[in-house]
Amino acid sequence: MSEAKRDQISTEVEGLNIKFKIADEVLELDINKCPQEIKNEFMVFGAKRKVMNAAAGKDTPTAISRMKDTIEALYNGEWNTRSTGTQEAVKAQTIAMLKGLPANIRKQVAKQLADQIREAGISEKELDEILNA
């Protein structure tokens, strides 16, 4: 499916009921109405996608590490996780991006990206150092 078409479809999830809206149509998939074999296929498909996505775009050692972290997180009941290596990479990329901006707009951009900066694990002290560099 093309990106343009995918952008035209919205979804809403309520329990095991998924509503797909495209143009003026709303299509519903009630997973409870599916036979158990299909429910099993959904689970396998989702689990495979979740673990494979953890490795996307990574070199082999990093991919293996991220896949292991994801499997362990799933066993522990955690859906959304970031491995330490990933968190450090996000932090480094965010710092590099901010430092690469002209000094006169760093604070403005930092305000707009406040949530992402916190999620990247950048402390207030580190942010102050970046903004005042």
Phi, psi and omega in degrees: 000137181289155178300321180300315181293318180299323179292342182270356182251128175246156179231153175223129183244128175230105183063239179254024178247125181244127176254129178250123179248125177220127186055234180261008183260144172236119179252139181241139173239112176262104185299331179299335180278351182277147175296157183303324179300321180289319176302318178297319178298319176302315182297313181296316179300312181295317180295317178299313180299316182300312182289319179295321179298329180297334184263353187304127174073012183254154173291165188303310180299320179292319179300315179299314180298314181293322179294317177299315179300319181294315179299314179298318179298318179297318177300329181270007177080018181255122179271309181264114181221159171225128177290161179303316180299320179293316180300317180295322179293318178298317179299312180298318179295320180293317178298314180298319179297313180296317181294332181282350180278151173300141184306325185289347179243358181305312183296320179298314180294319179300321178297317181291332183253023186306313181296316180295324179295317177296316179297330179285351177085022179274122181286164177300320180298313179299319180296316178302317179298319180293314184291331182261009181287000000 
